[in-house]
Amino acid sequence: MATTSDVLLLREPEIRGVLDMASCIDAVEAAFADYSGGRAELPGVIHLDVPEHRGEIHVKAGHIHGKPYYAAKFSSGFSAMDPPAFDGLVAVFDAANGAPAAILLDHGHVTDVRTGAAGGVAARHLAPRDPEVVALIGTGTQARYQLDALAHVRSFREVRVWGRNRQRAEACARDLADRPGLPERCAVEPVPTVEEAVRDADVVITCTASSEPLLEAAWLKAGAHVTALGSDAPHKHELAVGVLAAADLLVCDSVAQCATIGELHHAIEAGVLDEGRAVELGEIASGRLPGRTSAEQLTVCDLTGVGVQDVAASLLVMERAVARGLGKRLRV
């Protein structure tokens, strides 16, 4: 029988006030280690399409053993809108009895930060120690958060931005140049082609919704690191399969999930490699496996987004919001 309980309602400004990138990187890193170590429950991703409005909804959930809450995240994107509309919320539940504990009306902010944080974890373990040039492929919200996260774990002096729409690429570059937290005297410039962005880049980040490969292996320098996070559905595809085949170290947030919806699944279908070539980021984050071991390694990280990231970020929000007395209590 259900019991009466208080549900904490937190709105986006309150969530933004307690969820910082540096702390989220550490929390997501620990969550990856828990997941790869068998200390987390992660159901399959629910995909829901609204084709008449080009809407795409993802539902991801998870529980980390021993934590006081589990969570389910609802994230939507409607590309028929101009500009595209993104939204979402997180439902948090008491892990002891399943009672609703909180609703995070974040409008997708938890997703934005935890996705950026995953890129930060990947760069912490896989990127060159002293990168100079960063290629940023994509001009949306996640381009900002990926660069935020990278700046927390690495310094760099140049960012090249590419987008299909030249005006948006220029606007993104201006926005990034004025964004706090970037390395001092870092230059940010739009470039006309993906190849021009990637040639001689030390770190390459792809964050698009592309359904056709954008990045070729021949464009990558020895010792580069690639983080690809746009492929979170079977039809999405940012990296030519040769990029994965050329990797000296191929890393996934979840090998099983990437083999179904990520860049890895395209390479498997093409027959250029199998699941056994990939290792999980959590195995590296926990120290069970090494990350980058030489300056000449080409490292590639396939990020599809796993529910434990949402749990980790939501737990951080809950801990800090409760401690500060934020939000509104609803008796249900």
Protein Blocks (a to p, Z undefined) as FASTA:
>chain_A
ZZddddddddfklmmmmmcfklmmmmmmmmmmmmmnopaccddddddddfknopacdddd
dddehiabdcdddddddfkbccdddddddddddfknopafbdcdegommmmmmmmmmmmm
mmmmmmcfbdfbdcdedjbfklmmmmmmmmmmoccfbdcdddfblklmmmmmmmmmmpgh
iaehiacdddfbfklmmnopabdcdddfbfbdfbdfklpcghiacddfkbgcfkbcfbdf
klmmmpmbdcdfblklmmmmmmklmmmmnopacfklpccfklmmnopaccdfbfkbccdd
ddebiaklmmmmmmmmmmmmmmnopajdddZZ
